[in-house]
């Protein structure tokens, strides 16, 4: 048996989409090795031992060209270039880590009806069509969002029509997909955001610390950071010496660098290799997003590091097992953030350490690769059994 994994994100990367790709890559490769299944992976990592000679590239020109063809990922252009190599490999199972790759699912299923295609809805992507255009003026934003959504809907419909099984990050995403597309989705699994291993932090801070960790090249993450600065930090904590604020993320735009350069008690880390290099033990991880899913993965990462967590209802979708825990708090308004942060600052050292241990226990119970692997095994078993029948 031959299995092909196709990822939009790079399994070796650190962004939200990359962490999701790594989860699939590590777990599925391990399953294949244990069961004698030939494993290949096409991803931006371009591992020559696994990629079938498909060297993926991404840049603005390729992204624009993909949209000329009516698709929203640069992988469409790469697909046109390398699809014959993938057809020649003739995999028995293809797993696509993104519903934006519906064109892959459609092409492979129509070319070889014996191939079982599995699609991971890392997001309900049509709900995020606005994200690339958040900073445009209202009229342009509306026009481009409608076009983008039309392209995304077409690929998600293709994924649902030609897929044999489906994976969702949360029950909400599963229900939302059924609602939008009016389809029954019988063969599916919920596999939440997961992290490979516990993250051990060793830095001790003399005072409580708030942290915002995200990929700052994404507009929705920048917008959520600026909202927090304008409505929470600058209003309630800017002049306080009782708390520090760390902002960490790759490729911060000039607006973020400029805003933070003279801020008291605020430190910006543009480039770092590991969270443990910059984040102190027992810090408070904030996630004030209202749209986007990359920072939802960062919640699992924060749990793995034993960080206290404060996020919007949107950020905490998929983490219902944690609701009610002392170290997981919801905040959607400036006032709610103020109250929650003040309660965090008032905690004693021993209580901060105890809550950190409790959050790491939640990670080990619910969000490790062991749980993800179990989900992938069920998905693979379902399509193999269905084929046998």
C-alpha positions in Angstrom: 0.0 0.0 0.0 1.2 3.5 -0.8 0.2 6.7 1.0 0.8 10.3 -0.1 0.6 13.2 2.3 0.2 16.7 0.8 0.8 19.7 3.1 0.3 23.5 2.5 2.4 24.2 5.6 6.0 23.1 6.2 6.3 20.4 8.8 9.6 21.8 9.9 8.2 25.4 10.4 6.9 27.1 13.5 3.7 28.9 12.3 0.3 27.7 13.2 -0.2 26.0 9.8 3.2 24.5 10.0 2.5 23.0 13.4 -0.6 21.4 12.0 1.4 20.0 9.1 4.0 18.6 11.5 1.3 16.9 13.5 0.0 15.1 10.4 3.5 14.4 9.1 4.9 12.9 12.3 1.9 10.8 13.2 1.1 9.5 9.7 4.7 8.6 8.9 4.9 6.7 12.2 1.7 4.8 11.4 3.0 4.0 7.9 6.3 2.7 9.3 4.6 0.5 11.8 2.3 -1.0 9.2 4.6 -1.4 6.2 3.0 1.3 4.2 5.1 3.2 1.6 5.1 6.9 2.7 5.7 10.0 0.6 5.1 13.6 1.5 4.8 16.7 -0.8 5.3 19.8 1.3 7.3 23.1 1.3 10.1 21.2 3.2 11.0 19.6 -0.1 12.5 16.5 1.5 14.1 14.7 -1.6 13.6 11.3 -0.1 9.8 11.7 0.2 8.6 14.4 -2.3 8.5 12.4 -5.5 10.7 15.1 -7.2 8.1 17.8 -6.5 9.9 20.9 -5.4 7.4 23.3 -4.1 7.9 27.1 -4.3 5.9 30.0 -3.0 6.1 33.7 -3.7 3.7 36.6 -4.5 3.9 36.0 -8.2 2.9 32.3 -7.9 0.1 33.3 -5.4 -1.3 35.8 -7.9 -1.0 33.3 -10.8 -3.0 30.7 -8.8 -5.8 33.3 -8.3 -5.8 33.9 -12.1 -6.7 30.2 -12.4 -9.4 30.6 -9.7 -7.7 29.1 -6.7 -6.3 30.5 -3.5 -3.1 28.7 -2.8 0.2 28.6 -4.7 0.0 24.8 -4.6 -2.3 25.0 -7.6 0.5 26.2 -9.8 2.8 23.5 -8.4 0.0 21.0 -9.0 -0.1 21.8 -12.6 3.6 21.3 -12.8 3.9 18.1 -10.9 0.6 16.3 -11.1 1.8 13.7 -13.6 4.5 12.6 -11.1 1.9 12.1 -8.5 -0.4 10.2 -10.9 2.5 8.0 -11.8 3.2 7.2 -8.1 -0.5 6.0 -8.0 -1.1 6.2 -4.3 -3.7 4.1 -2.6 -4.4 6.8 -0.1 -4.0 10.6 -0.4 -4.3 12.9 2.7 -4.5 16.6 1.9 -3.9 19.0 4.9 -6.2 21.8 3.8 -9.6 22.0 2.2 -8.2 24.6 -0.1 -6.6 21.7 -1.9 -10.0 20.4 -3.2 -8.6 20.6 -6.7 -6.1 17.9 -5.8 -8.8 15.7 -4.3 -11.0 16.1 -7.3 -8.2 15.4 -9.8 -6.9 12.3 -8.1 -10.3 10.8 -7.4 -11.4 11.3 -11.0 -8.1 10.0 -12.4 -8.1 6.8 -10.2 -11.4 5.9 -8.5 -9.6 3.3 -6.4 -7.6 6.0 -4.6 -9.1 7.0 -1.2 -8.8 10.7 -0.6 -8.8 12.1 3.0 -9.2 15.8 3.5 -8.2 17.7 6.7 -10.3 20.8 7.2 -7.7 22.7 9.2 -10.2 25.6 9.0 -13.6 26.1 7.4 -11.7 28.2 4.9 -14.6 30.0 3.3 -15.1 31.7 6.7 -11.6 33.2 6.5 -11.7 34.6 3.0 -11.6 38.1 4.4 -8.3 37.6 6.2 -5.9 38.5 3.4 -7.8 41.8 2.9 -8.3 43.0 6.4 -6.3 46.2 5.9 -7.9 47.3 2.7 -10.6 50.0 2.5 -14.2 48.7 2.9 -15.2 48.6 -0.8 -12.0 46.9 -2.0 -12.1 44.5 1.0 -15.7 43.6 0.1 -14.9 43.0 -3.6 -11.8 40.9 -3.0 -13.3 38.9 -0.2 -16.3 37.9 -2.4 -14.0 36.8 -5.1 -11.7 34.9 -2.7 -14.7 33.3 -1.0 -16.1 32.1 -4.4 -12.8 30.4 -5.2 -12.5 28.8 -1.7 -16.1 27.5 -1.8 -15.5 25.8 -5.1 -12.5 24.0 -3.7 -14.2 23.0 -0.5 -17.2 21.7 -2.4 -14.8 19.6 -4.5 -13.1 18.3 -1.4 -16.4 17.2 0.1 -17.7 15.7 -3.1 -14.6 13.6 -3.9 -13.2 12.9 -0.4 -13.7 9.5 1.2 -13.1 10.7 4.8 -12.6 14.0 6.6 -10.7 15.5 9.6 -11.8 18.5 11.6 -10.1 20.5 14.3 -13.2 20.9 16.3 -16.8 19.8 16.5 -17.8 23.4 15.7 -15.9 23.2 12.4 -17.6 19.9 11.5 -21.1 21.4 12.2 -20.2 24.6 10.4 -19.1 22.7 7.3 -22.4 20.8 7.2 -24.3 24.0 7.7 -22.6 25.9 4.9 -22.5 23.1 2.3 -25.7 21.3 3.3 -24.0 17.9 3.2 -24.1 14.9 5.6 -20.5 14.0 6.5 -20.7 10.5 7.9 -17.0 9.4 7.8 -15.1 11.9 9.9 -12.8 12.4 12.9 -12.2 15.3 15.2 -8.4 15.7 15.7 -7.7 18.9 17.7 -4.5 21.0 17.6 -1.7 18.9 19.2 1.9 19.4 20.1 4.6 16.8 19.9 6.0 17.1 23.4 6.0 19.2 26.6 8.0 22.5 26.5 10.2 23.1 29.5 10.7 26.7 30.4 13.7 27.7 32.6 13.7 31.5 32.6 12.4 33.1 35.9 11.0 36.6 35.8 11.0 38.9 38.8 7.5 39.9 38.1 4.4 38.6 36.2 4.7 38.6 32.4 2.1 38.7 29.7 3.1 37.1 26.4 1.8 37.3 22.8 3.3 34.7 20.6 2.2 34.5 16.9 3.4 34.7 13.3 3.3 38.4 12.8 3.4 38.2 9.0 -0.4 37.4 9.2 -2.6 40.5 9.2 -5.2 39.0 11.6 -2.6 38.4 14.2 -1.2 41.9 13.9 -4.8 43.3 14.1 -5.4 41.4 17.3 -2.1 42.6 18.8 -2.8 46.2 18.0 -6.3 45.9 19.4 -4.8 44.6 22.7 -2.3 47.4 22.8 -4.9 50.1 22.1 -7.7 48.9 24.2 -6.1 47.0 27.1 -2.3 47.5 27.6 -2.2 51.3 26.9 -5.4 52.0 28.8 -4.8 49.9 32.0 -1.1 48.7 32.2 1.2 51.0 30.2 2.3 53.0 33.3 2.3 50.0 35.6 5.6 48.5 36.8 3.8 45.4 38.2 3.8 43.5 34.9 6.0 43.0 31.8 4.7 42.3 28.2 6.6 40.2 25.7 5.6 40.2 22.0 7.2 37.4 20.0 6.8 36.6 16.3 8.5 36.3 13.0 8.4 39.0 10.4 6.7 41.8 12.4 5.6 44.6 10.1 6.9 48.1 10.5 3.8 49.3 12.3 4.4 46.7 15.1 8.1 47.5 15.4 7.4 51.3 15.5 4.6 50.9 18.0 6.7 48.9 20.4 10.2 50.5 20.2 9.6 53.0 23.0 7.0 51.2 25.1 7.8 50.8 28.8 8.0 47.2 30.1 7.5 45.8 26.6 10.0 43.6 24.7 9.7 42.6 21.0 11.5 39.4 19.9 11.6 39.3 16.1 13.5 36.1 15.7 13.9 33.3 18.1 14.4 29.6 17.7 12.6 28.2 20.7 9.9 29.5 23.0 12.1 28.4 26.0 14.8 31.0 24.9 12.5 34.0 25.6 9.4 33.1 27.6 9.5 32.9 31.4 7.9 30.2 33.5 4.3 30.8 34.5 3.7 33.7 32.0 0.2 34.6 30.9 -0.4 33.8 27.2 -3.0 36.0 25.6 -4.9 35.3 22.4 -7.2 38.2 21.5 -8.1 37.0 18.0 -11.5 37.4 16.5 -10.8 35.6 13.2 -8.1 33.1 12.1 -7.0 29.8 13.3 -3.2 29.9 13.5 -3.2 31.3 17.0 -5.6 28.5 18.1 -2.7 26.1 17.6 -0.6 28.4 19.9 -3.1 27.6 22.7 -1.9 24.0 22.6 1.7 25.1 22.5 1.0 27.4 25.6 -0.5 24.4 27.5 2.6 22.3 26.6 4.7 25.0 28.2 2.6 25.4 31.3 1.6 29.0 30.5 -1.6 30.5 31.9 -4.0 31.2 29.1 -6.4 34.1 28.4 -8.2 34.2 25.1 -11.3 35.1 23.3 -14.1 32.6 22.8 -12.9 32.3 19.2 -9.3 31.5 20.2 -10.5 28.8 22.6 -12.7 26.9 20.1 -11.6 23.3 20.2 -10.4 23.4 23.8 -13.7 22.6 25.6 -12.0 19.8 27.7 -10.1 22.7 29.5 -13.1 24.9 30.2 -13.4 25.4 34.0 -9.7 24.9 34.6 -8.1 27.7 36.7 -5.5 28.4 34.1 -7.8 28.9 31.2 -9.8 32.1 31.1 -12.1 33.7 28.5 -12.0 37.4 27.7 -13.7 39.2 24.8 -13.8 42.9 25.9 -11.2 45.3 27.3 -12.9 45.2 30.7 -12.7 41.4 30.8 -9.1 41.4 29.9 -8.4 44.0 32.6 -10.0 42.0 35.3 -8.4 38.7 34.3 -4.9 40.2 34.0 -5.3 41.9 37.4 -6.2 38.5 38.9 -3.2 37.0 37.3 -0.9 39.7 38.7 -2.3 39.2 42.2 -1.4 35.5 42.2 1.4 34.3 44.5 4.4 32.5 43.2 3.3 29.1 44.5 -0.1 29.5 43.0 1.3 30.5 39.6 3.5 27.4 39.6 0.6 25.1 40.6 -1.6 26.4 37.8 1.3 26.0 35.4 1.5 22.3 36.4 -2.2 21.9 36.0 -2.1 23.3 32.5 0.7 21.0 31.5 -1.4 18.1 32.8 -4.3 19.2 30.5 -1.8 19.1 27.6 -0.7 15.6 28.4 -4.3 14.4 28.8 -5.8 16.0 25.6 -3.3 17.6 23.2 -0.3 15.3 22.5 0.6 13.6 19.3 -0.6 10.3 20.9 -4.2 11.6 20.7 -3.6 12.8 17.1 -2.1 9.5 16.1 -5.1 7.6 17.5 -7.4 9.8 15.4 -5.4 9.3 12.2 -5.4 5.6 12.8 -9.2 5.6 13.0 -9.4 7.6 9.7 -7.1 5.3 7.9 -8.9 2.2 9.2 -12.2 3.6 8.1 -11.2 4.1 4.5 -9.4 0.7 4.3 -12.4 -1.1 5.8 -14.7 0.7 3.5 -12.6 -0.3 0.4 -12.6 -3.9 1.6 -16.3 -3.9 1.8 
